[in-house]
Structure formats: C-alpha cells, structure tokens
Amino acid sequence: MSRIAVIITDMFEDSEYTEPAKAFREAGHSLVHVGLKAGETVHGKKDNTAVTIDEAVNTVAVENFDALLIPGGYSPDKLRVNEEAVRFAGDFVRSGKPVFAICHAAQLLITADVLRGRKITGYKSVIQDIKNAGAEFQDREVVEDGALLSSRNPGDLPAFIRASLRHLSQ
C-alpha cells in the first residue's frame, strides 16, 4: 500500500484532513505527517483537531513517499513562507507522483512555482492567484491534471476522496 505524506501545520481545515485521512487508512494506506517541527502538535482551525508531526519537512525526501496530501485552511499559507516546505511540495509535483490538493492548498504550489501550464481548482479566494501563477483555473469539484488532483472546498470531499483513492490504486 501507499505511504502518503501529509504536509500540515496549524489552522488546517479539519475536514480536509480528517476525511481523506480516514479513507486512506481504511483503504490500507499509511500517513506520515510532515510539518515544521517533528513531535509538535498542530491543530485544525474549526474543530481543533490535533495532529502530531511525525517528521520535519527539512528531513524528508519525495523518494520516501508515494503521494502527497495538502489539506487547506490557513495551513498552506503558513507553510508557504518556509523554504523547505515549498521545496518539498514543488519537488513532489515535479516528481510526477500523486499530489492531492484541496481548497487553499494551491497557495503552497503557487509559491513553489509548479502550476504554470497546469489545470487546477481551489477555493474561490485563490482563483486570481492561480491564474496569476500561469495555471488554468477550472470551477469543478475535482480537476485532474496528470498526477495533480485538486478540489475547491469541503463540499467536494466525497469526489476528492474517490479520485484520490483511484490514483492510489493505479
């Protein structure tokens, strides 16, 4: 089964983490929580969901994972100021391995400069940022551009999870 990196920090959108995480685990995949400091506990913005960081982003490599999940909320915006988080996300997209990005996750990928010429969706407040990054914004519940899979918001989670699980089974 797949080993999935979850890049996450404080103020993530709880459901955009908890629902895919539950589905991935039920399908037999394992999750490794990657953040700014190993051992730190980060919390969701709405339900205060606690997540303990397994590995610091400056110690991980794309080669050790099969896929990347980027939950939305304020977490991607907080991560985009960290050079190692930006490098890791960018390297993941360039690797061609599956990247599952929902809601505000595009912010981290915009900073990594990996969206030019790609098709992606995201939360309505980042539409112009996506376009300015050279990507084609599509207003759909799931947009798949090769191994880059994106959704707009928590309402898209059922379709996002189905598509993500399909990518993991390929």
Disulfide bonds with the S-S distance in Angstrom:
none
